[in-house]
Amino acid sequence: MKITDRPKDKCVVIPEASVMEDQGRKMIYVQTAGETVEKRYPYLGDSDGEWTEVISGVNLDERIVTKGTSMIRLASLGEMEMGHGHAH
């Protein structure tokens, strides 16, 4: 995450590669502790194809997952199907 100096304003932006779509909504993963991540649906603004403006939903001091987001998503889908991440 970074702050840019755009002609219109200073704004917080995240890499476009970190933004995914979930049932028609833009979502990201935020690292909360160690290897724990949280799915978020921030309010996003303009994108130049490389960086996307964050209007709200992410704090500047938070860590955004930028690599491996597809693997995290697949793992979370598997946990939902199996229940609690394992089979009985």
C-alpha atoms as a printed R data frame, in Angstrom:
   type eleno elety resid chain resno       x       y       z
1  ATOM     1    CA   MET     A     1   0.000   0.000   0.000
2  ATOM     2    CA   LYS     A     2   1.255   3.497  -0.644
3  ATOM     3    CA   ILE     A     3   0.209   7.112  -0.782
4  ATOM     4    CA   THR     A     4   0.440   8.835  -4.140
5  ATOM     5    CA   ASP     A     5   0.514  12.482  -5.099
6  ATOM     6    CA   ARG     A     6  -2.079  12.769  -7.805
7  ATOM     7    CA   PRO     A     7  -2.940  16.124  -9.260
8  ATOM     8    CA   LYS     A     8  -6.422  15.928  -7.689
9  ATOM     9    CA   ASP     A     9  -5.492  14.645  -4.202
10 ATOM    10    CA   LYS     A    10  -3.262  12.484  -2.119
11 ATOM    11    CA   CYS     A    11  -4.805   9.038  -1.901
12 ATOM    12    CA   VAL     A    12  -4.132   5.532  -0.624
13 ATOM    13    CA   VAL     A    13  -3.656   2.951  -3.368
14 ATOM    14    CA   ILE     A    14  -3.122  -0.810  -3.472
15 ATOM    15    CA   PRO     A    15  -1.736  -2.960  -6.299
16 ATOM    16    CA   GLU     A    16  -4.430  -3.906  -8.812
17 ATOM    17    CA   ALA     A    17  -3.083  -7.486  -8.607
18 ATOM    18    CA   SER     A    18  -4.348  -7.717  -5.019
19 ATOM    19    CA   VAL     A    19  -7.965  -6.998  -6.025
20 ATOM    20    CA   MET     A    20 -10.159 -10.006  -6.771
21 ATOM    21    CA   GLU     A    21 -13.831 -10.419  -7.531
22 ATOM    22    CA   ASP     A    22 -16.170 -12.404  -5.280
23 ATOM    23    CA   GLN     A    23 -19.769 -12.779  -6.440
24 ATOM    24    CA   GLY     A    24 -19.583  -9.505  -8.352
25 ATOM    25    CA   ARG     A    25 -17.944  -7.559  -5.514
26 ATOM    26    CA   LYS     A    26 -14.341  -6.382  -5.372
27 ATOM    27    CA   MET     A    27 -12.443  -7.985  -2.502
28 ATOM    28    CA   ILE     A    28  -8.954  -8.184  -1.066
29 ATOM    29    CA   TYR     A    29  -7.128 -10.218   1.561
30 ATOM    30    CA   VAL     A    30  -5.581  -8.403   4.519
31 ATOM    31    CA   GLN     A    31  -2.903 -10.090   6.643
32 ATOM    32    CA   THR     A    32  -4.097  -9.854  10.246
33 ATOM    33    CA   ALA     A    33  -1.433 -11.858  12.126
34 ATOM    34    CA   GLY     A    34   1.304 -14.271  11.071
35 ATOM    35    CA   GLU     A    35  -0.154 -16.308   8.227
36 ATOM    36    CA   THR     A    36  -3.760 -15.399   9.067
37 ATOM    37    CA   VAL     A    37  -5.669 -13.407   6.476
38 ATOM    38    CA   GLU     A    38  -9.078 -11.767   6.425
39 ATOM    39    CA   LYS     A    39 -11.306 -11.246   3.397
40 ATOM    40    CA   ARG     A    40 -12.415  -7.625   2.976
41 ATOM    41    CA   TYR     A    41 -14.716  -5.769   0.630
42 ATOM    42    CA   PRO     A    42 -13.263  -2.248   0.621
43 ATOM    43    CA   TYR     A    43 -14.813   0.693  -1.175
44 ATOM    44    CA   LEU     A    44 -12.477   1.242  -4.136
45 ATOM    45    CA   GLY     A    45 -12.059   4.207  -6.422
46 ATOM    46    CA   ASP     A    46 -10.194   4.738  -9.680
47 ATOM    47    CA   SER     A    47  -7.620   2.335 -11.108
48 ATOM    48    CA   ASP     A    48  -4.899   2.962 -13.661
49 ATOM    49    CA   GLY     A    49  -4.469  -0.783 -14.308
50 ATOM    50    CA   GLU     A    50  -1.513  -1.012 -11.931
51 ATOM    51    CA   TRP     A    51  -2.774   0.732  -8.781
52 ATOM    52    CA   THR     A    52  -6.309   1.029  -7.353
53 ATOM    53    CA   GLU     A    53  -7.470   3.843  -5.103
54 ATOM    54    CA   VAL     A    54  -8.897   2.850  -1.698
55 ATOM    55    CA   ILE     A    55 -11.712   5.085  -0.486
56 ATOM    56    CA   SER     A    56 -12.421   3.127   2.730
57 ATOM    57    CA   GLY     A    57 -12.164  -0.303   4.310
58 ATOM    58    CA   VAL     A    58  -8.375  -0.550   4.669
59 ATOM    59    CA   ASN     A    59  -6.068   1.247   7.069
60 ATOM    60    CA   LEU     A    60  -2.707   2.544   5.908
61 ATOM    61    CA   ASP     A    61  -0.832   0.387   8.451
62 ATOM    62    CA   GLU     A    62  -2.430  -2.889   7.287
63 ATOM    63    CA   ARG     A    63  -0.677  -5.447   5.073
64 ATOM    64    CA   ILE     A    64  -2.452  -6.313   1.833
65 ATOM    65    CA   VAL     A    65  -1.834  -9.726   0.268
66 ATOM    66    CA   THR     A    66  -0.467  -9.173  -3.227
67 ATOM    67    CA   LYS     A    67   0.846 -12.626  -4.159
68 ATOM    68    CA   GLY     A    68  -0.848 -15.978  -3.803
69 ATOM    69    CA   THR     A    69  -4.371 -14.564  -3.596
70 ATOM    70    CA   SER     A    70  -5.731 -17.270  -5.909
71 ATOM    71    CA   MET     A    71  -4.272 -19.991  -3.676
72 ATOM    72    CA   ILE     A    72  -5.798 -18.377  -0.584
73 ATOM    73    CA   ARG     A    73  -9.159 -18.235  -2.306
74 ATOM    74    CA   LEU     A    74  -8.977 -21.893  -3.355
75 ATOM    75    CA   ALA     A    75  -7.965 -22.916   0.166
76 ATOM    76    CA   SER     A    76 -10.864 -20.984   1.685
77 ATOM    77    CA   LEU     A    77 -13.330 -22.633  -0.707
78 ATOM    78    CA   GLY     A    78 -12.006 -26.054   0.307
79 ATOM    79    CA   GLU     A    79 -12.472 -25.217   3.993
80 ATOM    80    CA   MET     A    80 -16.091 -24.259   3.383
81 ATOM    81    CA   GLU     A    81 -16.804 -27.530   1.604
82 ATOM    82    CA   MET     A    82 -15.013 -29.738   4.129
83 ATOM    83    CA   GLY     A    83 -15.972 -27.816   7.250
84 ATOM    84    CA   HIS     A    84 -13.301 -26.369   9.529
85 ATOM    85    CA   GLY     A    85 -10.525 -27.234   7.098
86 ATOM    86    CA   HIS     A    86 -10.602 -31.012   7.573
87 ATOM    87    CA   ALA     A    87 -12.762 -34.058   6.837
88 ATOM    88    CA   HIS     A    88 -14.306 -36.333   9.452
